[in-house]
Amino acid sequence: MNRLVRILRALRTRNEGSVVVEFGLLGGLFIGMLVGVLQVGVAMQNYNALRNVASDVARYALVQYQSDNPKTNEELRDWAIARATDAPYLLDQDDLTITVIDAATQRVSDAQELSMTITYQIPTFMDLLGWESPSLTYSRALFVMS
C-alpha cells in the first residue's frame, strides 16, 4: 500500500506528456482557425480583384467611346475576361462569369448605361470538411457617351 501511494504521488508531480495532450486537444482548433483566416483572406483578395476589374472595364469603355471606337457588349465582356485572367488579378477563367448588358432603364440623358455583373467562384481550402466553395458577385453600372 505504501508503495502504491509513492507511485501515485510521483505520477501526480510528473508532467512530461502534458504538452502532447494539450496540443492534441487544441491543435485541431488552431489549425482550423488558421485555414479559416486564410480562406477569408483569399475571398477578400478576390472581391477586390472583381471591383478593380469592373473599374478597369469602365475606364476602357469610356476611353473607347470617347475615341469614336465604341465597343459592343460582347467585346467589353471579352476584354473584361482577358483583364481578369491576366496579371495582376489572375482569376481562374473556369470560375469566372461576366455579363455586360444594356441597362433596362437609362438614368442619364445623352449617355448609354450598361450593366456589368461579375461572378466568381472562390477557391476553397475547406473541401476536406465538405464545404462548398462560396461565390462572389459584383455589379456595376457603366456610363458611356453615345
ZIBEL-V688538 format. One record per residue. N is the residue number from 1. RES is the residue in three letters. PHI is phi in whole degrees, 0 to 359 (* if undefined). PSI is psi as a letter, one per 40 degrees, with the letter a starting at -180 (none if undefined). OMEGA is omega in whole degrees, 0 to 359 (* if undefined). Layout:
n = [N & N]
res = [RES & RES]
phi = [PHI & PHI]
psi = [PSI & PSI]
omega = [OMEGA & OMEGA]
This chain:
n = [1 & 2 & 3 & 4 & 5 & 6 & 7 & 8 & 9 & 10 & 11 & 12 & 13 & 14 & 15 & 16 & 17 & 18 & 19 & 20 & 21 & 22 & 23 & 24 & 25 & 26 & 27 & 28 & 29 & 30 & 31 & 32 & 33 & 34 & 35 & 36 & 37 & 38 & 39 & 40 & 41 & 42 & 43 & 44 & 45 & 46 & 47 & 48 & 49 & 50 & 51 & 52 & 53 & 54 & 55 & 56 & 57 & 58 & 59 & 60 & 61 & 62 & 63 & 64 & 65 & 66 & 67 & 68 & 69 & 70 & 71 & 72 & 73 & 74 & 75 & 76 & 77 & 78 & 79 & 80 & 81 & 82 & 83 & 84 & 85 & 86 & 87 & 88 & 89 & 90 & 91 & 92 & 93 & 94 & 95 & 96 & 97 & 98 & 99 & 100 & 101 & 102 & 103 & 104 & 105 & 106 & 107 & 108 & 109 & 110 & 111 & 112 & 113 & 114 & 115 & 116 & 117 & 118 & 119 & 120 & 121 & 122 & 123 & 124 & 125 & 126 & 127 & 128 & 129 & 130 & 131 & 132 & 133 & 134 & 135 & 136 & 137 & 138 & 139 & 140 & 141 & 142 & 143 & 144 & 145 & 146]
res = [MET & ASN & ARG & LEU & VAL & ARG & ILE & LEU & ARG & ALA & LEU & ARG & THR & ARG & ASN & GLU & GLY & SER & VAL & VAL & VAL & GLU & PHE & GLY & LEU & LEU & GLY & GLY & LEU & PHE & ILE & GLY & MET & LEU & VAL & GLY & VAL & LEU & GLN & VAL & GLY & VAL & ALA & MET & GLN & ASN & TYR & ASN & ALA & LEU & ARG & ASN & VAL & ALA & SER & ASP & VAL & ALA & ARG & TYR & ALA & LEU & VAL & GLN & TYR & GLN & SER & ASP & ASN & PRO & LYS & THR & ASN & GLU & GLU & LEU & ARG & ASP & TRP & ALA & ILE & ALA & ARG & ALA & THR & ASP & ALA & PRO & TYR & LEU & LEU & ASP & GLN & ASP & ASP & LEU & THR & ILE & THR & VAL & ILE & ASP & ALA & ALA & THR & GLN & ARG & VAL & SER & ASP & ALA & GLN & GLU & LEU & SER & MET & THR & ILE & THR & TYR & GLN & ILE & PRO & THR & PHE & MET & ASP & LEU & LEU & GLY & TRP & GLU & SER & PRO & SER & LEU & THR & TYR & SER & ARG & ALA & LEU & PHE & VAL & MET & SER]
phi = [* & 297 & 293 & 297 & 296 & 295 & 294 & 295 & 295 & 294 & 293 & 293 & 267 & 273 & 221 & 297 & 265 & 293 & 294 & 295 & 295 & 296 & 295 & 299 & 281 & 253 & 299 & 298 & 296 & 294 & 294 & 298 & 295 & 298 & 294 & 297 & 296 & 297 & 296 & 296 & 297 & 295 & 296 & 294 & 296 & 293 & 295 & 297 & 296 & 298 & 297 & 291 & 297 & 298 & 293 & 298 & 294 & 298 & 295 & 299 & 298 & 297 & 295 & 296 & 292 & 289 & 269 & 56 & 229 & 296 & 254 & 283 & 299 & 292 & 294 & 294 & 297 & 297 & 294 & 295 & 295 & 297 & 292 & 290 & 269 & 262 & 296 & 268 & 276 & 53 & 282 & 284 & 296 & 292 & 258 & 248 & 228 & 233 & 233 & 232 & 226 & 291 & 294 & 295 & 241 & 274 & 272 & 240 & 287 & 64 & 219 & 257 & 257 & 247 & 243 & 244 & 234 & 241 & 238 & 223 & 274 & 289 & 295 & 242 & 256 & 257 & 301 & 295 & 270 & 83 & 277 & 281 & 289 & 286 & 237 & 247 & 229 & 229 & 240 & 209 & 272 & 245 & 248 & 230 & 281 & 267]
psi = [d & d & d & d & d & d & d & d & d & d & d & d & e & i & f & d & e & d & d & d & d & d & d & d & d & e & d & d & d & d & d & d & d & d & d & d & d & d & d & d & d & d & d & d & d & d & d & d & d & d & d & d & d & d & d & d & d & d & d & d & d & d & d & d & d & d & e & f & g & i & i & i & d & d & d & d & d & d & d & d & d & d & d & d & e & i & i & e & d & f & i & h & d & d & e & h & h & h & h & h & i & h & i & d & h & h & e & h & i & f & i & h & h & i & h & h & h & h & h & h & h & h & i & i & e & e & d & d & e & e & h & i & h & i & i & i & h & h & i & i & h & h & h & i & h & none]
omega = [179 & 179 & 179 & 178 & 179 & 179 & 180 & 176 & 179 & 179 & 181 & 181 & 181 & 181 & 182 & 184 & 185 & 181 & 180 & 180 & 179 & 178 & 178 & 180 & 187 & 184 & 180 & 178 & 180 & 178 & 177 & 178 & 178 & 179 & 177 & 177 & 177 & 179 & 178 & 178 & 178 & 179 & 179 & 178 & 180 & 178 & 177 & 177 & 178 & 179 & 181 & 177 & 179 & 177 & 178 & 180 & 179 & 178 & 180 & 181 & 181 & 180 & 180 & 179 & 179 & 178 & 183 & 178 & 185 & 180 & 175 & 179 & 179 & 178 & 177 & 178 & 179 & 178 & 179 & 178 & 179 & 180 & 183 & 183 & 180 & 177 & 8 & 188 & 175 & 176 & 181 & 184 & 180 & 181 & 187 & 175 & 180 & 175 & 175 & 181 & 172 & 179 & 181 & 179 & 178 & 187 & 183 & 179 & 181 & 176 & 176 & 179 & 175 & 178 & 180 & 177 & 179 & 176 & 182 & 177 & 185 & 173 & 183 & 175 & 186 & 180 & 182 & 180 & 179 & 179 & 176 & 180 & 178 & 178 & 178 & 175 & 178 & 179 & 180 & 174 & 177 & 178 & 178 & 179 & 183 & *]
